Amino acid sequence: MSLWHIRTVSPCMEYIELGRACYPTTPPLWGPDGLIYNGHLITCPRHYKQTTNDVANFFYEPGNDRLIAHLLLNTTYWPGWDARRYEFDAETGEWLNRDSVLNRSSDSWIGIWGAAWTRDATMGSFNKIYACRNSETAIREISWRSAEPVSGGWWVDPYTWNPKSIYSFAVVNRVDNLLAAASSWTLDCWRNIGTTPERFAQLRLPNVLNYLAYESRRNCWGITRDGIIVKADYQIPRWEMTSQVQNPAADAKGYYITYDTKRKQVVVFRWLPDATDGACRSQLEFYYPVVKATRLTQPVPVNSLKAGERIMLVSHLVGDAGEGVTPYTVEGELAPPAEGYLATPVSGTELNGRASFFYQAPWQTCTETLKVSVNIEEP
């Protein structure tokens, strides 16, 4: 499996402009123009009142079909920081609540407690949002609007399990009583989380994890600090794919990943340093998972090899995770000299990647060679 880059929205958001000429030198905290926090933000050539301090959460919210980002900002206005919810169209990446954020409306305000204490949220079972917490060891159901825990909502505390565990990232599967969670280099897989939790497997990550995202009752996605994207089957468990963001940047301040369950695509929020003038450069990147065919197996006879009989031979087209690949057309050809004939020289792959060929054997004893091939085009 590989990732096909669909599009990039850059920049995906903006900061509030100063609205006047920038200061030639850093203004004091209190001066002729009143109270100014973080004066370096409006010192020439910079002329924006905000800059991103941290990306607390990034996830797909299926109820409203939107991408949600909870951001902490450093600001020049009181009290020197801001906490906002940014909403993007899940299909196009368009910034939907732009006016609310730039006008500092209460509708987009999420408060310091939600942004500071709730971290790395992602969608999970029943289309709810779940997150780890900086202020406790529990994993809780949270509000997508404010990032605060939902009153009476679902929660578990891995610190009470054996072994005691504290996580920064978690994918919750309440239907099958499963949890996939990580804190740095290892993805822990738990079962029976509603009764007697048992850690039944661990998967080693290629680098320190930066974000974890839910796909389904079986799969999850992760992205490391250097932009490596991995897909895991946390039920088996096993890694199913390793890829990378397009054009990874050495100066990127962070990568955050989510999975759009409606369009079956991966979305990455790339936090980039501001431009020289202070403008936001962060971007949204959309990727479509594509099964990557890696091997066509040799054809194997299914029934007995007998003179004069019609013999079925089967070949499999498989991907790099061992899964069957479809739909592709596999072509068969008998190497000369051929004494029998191939009744089906072309076969489409089935759901399990199987391609079937029928060979009519002659009445006399012979040796035949069946060659199979498939043409794979990159998307």
Secondary structure, DSSP 4 states (H G I P E B T S, - for coil): -EEEEEEEESS-----B-SSPPBSSPPPSEETTEE-SSGGGGBTT--BSEEEEEEEEEEEETTTTEEEEEEEEEESSTTSEEEEEEEEETTT--BTTHHHHHTT-TTTB--HHHHHHEEEEEE-GGG-EEEEESSSS-EEEE-TTT-PBPTT--EE-GGGSSS----SEEEEETTTTEEEEESSSEEEEEE-TTSS-EEEEEEE-SS-EEEEEE-SSSEEEEEETT-EEEEEETTTTEEEEEEE-SS--TT--EEEEEEETTTTEEEEEEE-PPPTTS----EEEEEEEE--EEEEPPPEESS---TT-EEEEEEEEEETTS-B--S-EEEEEEPSSPSSEES-SEEE--TTSEEEEEEE--SS-----EEEEE-----
